[in-house]
Amino acid sequence: MMDVTVVVPTYNGGILWKESARRLAEQMPSPLRVKIVDSSSKDDTRDTARGFNFEVATIEQKDFDHGGTRSYALADITTELVVFLTQDALLEGADAISNLVSIFDKEPEVVCVYGRQLPHLDANPLAQHARHNSYKSNSYVTSLAADFPVGFRKSFLSNSFSAYRVDFLRSIGGFPEHLILGEDAYVAARALLDNKKVAYASEACVRHSHNYSAKQEFQRYFDIGVFHSTQSWMIDALGSVEGEGVKFAVDQLFYVCKTNKYLWFIPSIFSSMAKYIGYKLGKKHKRLGVPLSRRLSMYKSYWNRV
């Protein structure tokens, strides 16, 4: 396996982080260099990391930025590859990271790869469907000229469990600073437009999901709308996302019925409506102004620097 550094941004990780850290420490081959960038947690997140001999860097909570913080972590990395993991992602098996990065030995043009996310064991039916819909069982390698995935979906990538060639990341200046979210998709799009390849490794798995309420789905999709609005070059280059939401909503209803979770039929409809309205408003955030946008957003600190 190529040399790897694992980076985990943390903040008040709690019990889930303890389990995530334990699984990370058990990865083979060992030892891996693990670097934690903690946003001044108020709990024992840093102590947990040190207990597993992870490196710990501390930043102010107000300075956290999805892209900027990851680029900060990249500064002193000397390994060929960097893996990004979120504190609430639980690695499945001691070979999860080695399975993720194995593509780099096989495909020299691949510069980034993401793994499969399975729902947490306590995931509700909507959270289960979201993971099953987005993370299929078939791996792939894609390029700008490839037929699959179609359009904007080519740039799909998740920093909850992903890996990059460090030299490529540095060649494009690292992750962009001050994005509301989507720093992972941004880099994937840059890779595709540079005629590099992006991969999905379904054999590399983590448990990662969120039981979001309709309000939280609204907020998250508002932020996605902001991202697509501010980074419209991605849609111009790769294609529109129009129609994807409708297909997802219909498939979600079928999933609820197929799994006999009929009590989730109405919540499924409300969740899809919240996503749609949130996304549309997010794309029009400039008309709404900063104060209202901050109230509608999940990542409210973003608006402090707009």
Secondary structure as GFF3:
##gff-version 3
##sequence-region A 1 306
A	DSSP	beta_strand	4	10	.	.	.	ID=ss1
A	DSSP	alpha_helix	14	25	.	.	.	ID=ss2
A	DSSP	beta_strand	33	38	.	.	.	ID=ss3
A	DSSP	alpha_helix	45	51	.	.	.	ID=ss4
A	DSSP	beta_strand	55	58	.	.	.	ID=ss5
A	DSSP	three_ten_helix	61	63	.	.	.	ID=ss6
A	DSSP	alpha_helix	66	74	.	.	.	ID=ss7
A	DSSP	beta_strand	81	85	.	.	.	ID=ss8
A	DSSP	beta_strand	90	91	.	.	.	ID=ss9
A	DSSP	alpha_helix	96	101	.	.	.	ID=ss10
A	DSSP	alpha_helix	103	106	.	.	.	ID=ss11
A	DSSP	beta_strand	110	118	.	.	.	ID=ss12
A	DSSP	alpha_helix	125	134	.	.	.	ID=ss13
A	DSSP	beta_strand	140	142	.	.	.	ID=ss14
A	DSSP	three_ten_helix	151	155	.	.	.	ID=ss15
A	DSSP	beta_strand	161	165	.	.	.	ID=ss16
A	DSSP	alpha_helix	166	171	.	.	.	ID=ss17
A	DSSP	alpha_helix	183	193	.	.	.	ID=ss18
A	DSSP	beta_strand	197	207	.	.	.	ID=ss19
A	DSSP	alpha_helix	214	230	.	.	.	ID=ss20
A	DSSP	alpha_helix	232	238	.	.	.	ID=ss21
A	DSSP	alpha_helix	244	258	.	.	.	ID=ss22
A	DSSP	three_ten_helix	262	264	.	.	.	ID=ss23
A	DSSP	alpha_helix	265	283	.	.	.	ID=ss24
A	DSSP	alpha_helix	285	288	.	.	.	ID=ss25
A	DSSP	alpha_helix	290	296	.	.	.	ID=ss26
A	DSSP	three_ten_helix	300	305	.	.	.	ID=ss27
###
